[in-house]
Amino acid sequence: MMSTTLQDINQTLAHDGSRSVEHRNELTQRYDDMLTENRLSWTTHQRLLQLLGKGGQGVVYLSERRGADGFTLPIALKIFSPACYETASAYESAMARMAHVAARVAQIQQDNLLRVNNFIDRNRVRLMSMEWVDGYDLRRILRNDMLVTIRHRVSNRRWEYLNRVVVTPGIVQPRLKPGVAVAIVRDCLAALAALHREGVVHGDIKPGNIMLKRTGTAKIIDIGSAFEIADPPAMRTCTPRYAAPEVLEGNAATAGSDLASLGYVLIEMLAGQPLFGGLTVYRDLLEEKRRLPQNLDNVLPKEVTCNDLLMAFCRGLIAPDPTRRFPTAEVADLVHNGAAAFQRQLVIGDLAVEYDNEIRLWVEEIKDLEETTDQV
């Protein structure tokens, strides 16, 4: 019997066991030159394919990065508007700060945090190239029309399961079941923990800045309001409905402020209705936020209020006094009355499911629904 002896099992070989042979051709010298020059440059062209979002800082477009040999990659491109700055120099100063924060975020590389690829100057207008997230933000997903349409497209058995495990009609908008809502919040806590460890505050946690990917995981996006704790900007931006009380009072935003914002998002998901609706005066909004911990029994459904652990977790996020909130995002997740403890409680009670997979299936159904609608 014949046999082949491999001298180095870690070396890449042809299927017959032979080693590759190097050949010199008209391109090998170019390859060698490229390696010895130690620098590369090329021009990229971006096409603005679809408007993804618009806000006070500018616009975000779905774009496409084109490479050689037919390679294309979808990306998100944020174009920062100079319109809210009095002078061009004020804009450029703010953009320099943003570029510095973006570089910090880009190096974190946490799976639940948006990836930043580049910060670009095009005719003195700044652009930020980011990953395109294939999924939906919570604001878009928690719409009644989305749930109504799904009801007409799935079987009765699937609809009953969705209502029992994932999502069900709420008072004003769809209401997420506690296990799913806390699973989303745990992904967000992981992203915030990574940000805060690097001394960066997100500054604008809200449903529109939390994406559910088709993989079933949540991702925090839009770092346009992010800043370094050690170097806060003179002009801060926020969304008042989701801003912590101390931010509305004009005090400095901190890591705890992000936790309060995430707490408001969690309660909105559990309640099936937006919080603080109709309030337009800061003083009234601030007072409602101070009263919210005592008012949770009137805001949340019984399946939430009956669970002392979940209620303690909610209050630990939204305490009006920052010193009474969870001290860090990691603690909020892992402490004895935190998010992980609640999910362990579900496991012990045989009420837990594979939440990432349940969210993935739900997002897939929404995706299929939209694609079918577009084809009609």
Protein Blocks (a to p, Z undefined) as FASTA:
>chain_A
ZZdddfblkbccdfkopacdddddfklmmmmmmmmnopacdddddddfbcfbdcfkbccd
ddddddeehiacddddddddfklpfbfklmmmmmmmmmmmmmmmmmnopakbccdfbdcd
eehiacddddddedddfklmmcfklmmmmmmmmcfklmmmmmmmmoccdfkbccddfklm
mmmmmmmmmmmmmmmmnopaeklacfklcccdfkopacdehjllgccfklccfbdcddfk
lpcfklmnopacdfklmmmmmmmmmmmmmnopaehihiabfklmmmmmmmmmmmmmmmpc
fklmmpmklmmmmmmmmomblklmcfbfklmmmmmklmklmmmmmmmnopaccfklmmmm
mmmmmmmmmmmmmmZZ
